[in-house]
Amino acid sequence: MSEYDQPTPMRFALSRRQVVVGAACLAGAGIRATRSPAQTTPYRFRQGDFEITVLSDGHLVLPATIHGLDAPREEVHRLLQEAGLDPDQVKPATNPALIRTRSDLILLDTGSGANFQGTAGKLLDNLKAANIDPKSITKVVFTHAHPDHIWGTIGAGGALNFPNAAYYVSAAEWDFWMDPHLTTKLPEQMHVFVTGAQTNLAAVKDRVTMVKPGDDIVTGLSVLDSSGHTPGHISLVLAGSEGLLIPAGAITEPAVYFPHPEWQFAYDMDNGTAVANRKKLLDRAATDKMKMLGFHWPYPGLGLAERKGTGYQYVPAA
Ligand SMILES: [Zn+2]
């Protein structure tokens, strides 16, 4: 029995499988893949008083075994295949969004930056191609502190990629990752996540505002509790017509977690809470007919949740 099979004193348990997946993911870090062409015409739409531009940070490459840890493998396999995806290797999109208000340009997550996976970290290129100056971004909201959401905060030498922005993160997320003893509580394979989170969060410490569920970033953009994926993970809701729900890491692969929100995802730190919040988000979206914008859904990731059987069906809306 390895040390990782021992129960941990933490309020979430990291399974051995999660550790293996984390390691597999990191093994992919640093591989420079062929650069995908810059995306010159990003998808734009209006939501109430807001204009949303969905950007691409590229995509990740991960083993499909991250999905449905507790599910029959052949079922996960079938769902991925039905969606036209490789049942062995998944390539989730990473789609940071920009929200333009009358006075602000708000970026939701900064992407992977240069040090995670070679297929990701393309946000700055794509901003440039779309003629958007990173200096014009006034606010950055972190949904959580995983690599693909915040490692793009700093560039080479530690300089901020979005130097004029105020930063927003949930207090619970900040406190979790900034714990100086966190590495002693997590297996070694996860230490790079901790170091990356601490480096990127520390870079904004003088300009960060801590938020909690129920707070508004600006009027009409509010913070929703969706912890479980990480201890302080937040989703966002944007006002206007039925509202737009932005679940971030709470709902990853739509082909898997719409029909089976109860299945476990390898990167959810607290499975019970993650599943409960995933179900809550999908129920709300289906009941209120709210559009959803998914960070990891096929670009641009705008869709609806329709009830189907005991779960939901993802219906792209772009
Ligand atoms: Zn995440």
Boltz pocket constraint, residues with backbone or C-beta under 6 A from the ligand:
constraints:
  - pocket:
      binder: B
      contacts: [[A, 144], [A, 146], [A, 149], [A, 229], [A, 249], [A, 267]]
      max_distance: 6.0
